[in-house]
């Protein structure tokens, strides 16, 4: 009798985490949950724990510990709190870790999991954007297999064996274009939070939805692809595909191109990653091309394309620049979500922080956290001192 696959989910109450739980629940007999973690959502974490019966659960916010403990009273579950508690969720060897904690908080537990799992399903972008070289060095020295969960990178992974990288001419990441695909400068300048959160295709968390609207999400995907697949910058291309049916393409050296098609449903790449290297039946119908009828392709919005150009810029500059790019954007998006800055101010703020930050050098993992924290403070100070006039 085949044993169940043991899984730890870092960030089980977020968008990727809840989709992962949905996948696991649909094939419950195939999986055994070792640990779950959440930042703040005690209610959902408690519900998930009652159903999935993990050995360990951790709540990052220590103030929520007592509430979680009360909710799970009488259940044979070890309850932890704080960053150290989340890290402890990855101290025991399991088959698979799903790393879906949002933000830099996901870096330490994800790094810790590398030597304690056979397969790492990665959704946390900071591991690659902020710590790409360090993270990939640790992966390459381990026996852990890295599988990206992001739909575009997951598609590239499925399409190509990068052990034979000389066969690949380039890759093409597709973008929906977001809600502002056809906006002119005046419209972008007056874009509201409500407009920006109205993504045409995907249902995601607020932060990543804003990143999609600014095309910053695609910029981060360029950086992730650079590290994931060990490509040159001129081998990574971006095209807008509003239907979001083609998730990515690989352009081969012989002039042929392979594309991966699928519904815009994150459960599909998650299910693929959990079951890799096998492909198993999942209750989602394949794409019906007769219903789609046509595919559309176009260049990114010329005003928002600056985000994509910045991705190539920070990779050329190297060292701390991708980290600064990510940290300053995260703060800018936070202020936009709080309606304290305008939509186009996000890009202005990021460019300003990059222009001010040429003295940072990363020599250790500790440096990553220190620089990330410092950039966030500097960015907040810059915004707060601007009196609403971002230049």
JOLIN-V158024 format. One record per run of one state. SS is the DSSP state (h for helix, s for strand, l for the rest). FROM is the first residue (numbers start at 0). TO is the last residue. If there is no record, write none. Layout:
ss,from,to
SS,FROM,TO
SS,FROM,TO
This chain:
ss,from,to
l,0,3
s,4,9
l,10,13
h,14,25
l,26,26
h,27,29
s,30,37
l,38,40
h,41,51
l,52,54
s,55,58
l,59,60
h,61,70
l,71,76
s,77,80
h,81,87
l,88,92
s,93,98
l,99,103
h,104,115
s,116,121
l,122,124
h,125,128
l,129,130
h,131,139
l,140,143
s,144,147
l,148,149
h,150,158
l,159,160
h,161,166
s,167,174
l,175,183
h,184,188
l,189,191
h,192,195
l,196,204
h,205,213
l,214,214
h,215,227
l,228,231
h,232,234
s,235,239
l,240,244
s,245,251
l,252,255
s,256,260
l,261,264
h,265,274
l,275,287
h,288,291
l,292,296
s,297,297
l,298,303
h,304,316
l,317,319
h,320,336
l,337,343
h,344,354
l,355,363
h,364,383
l,384,390
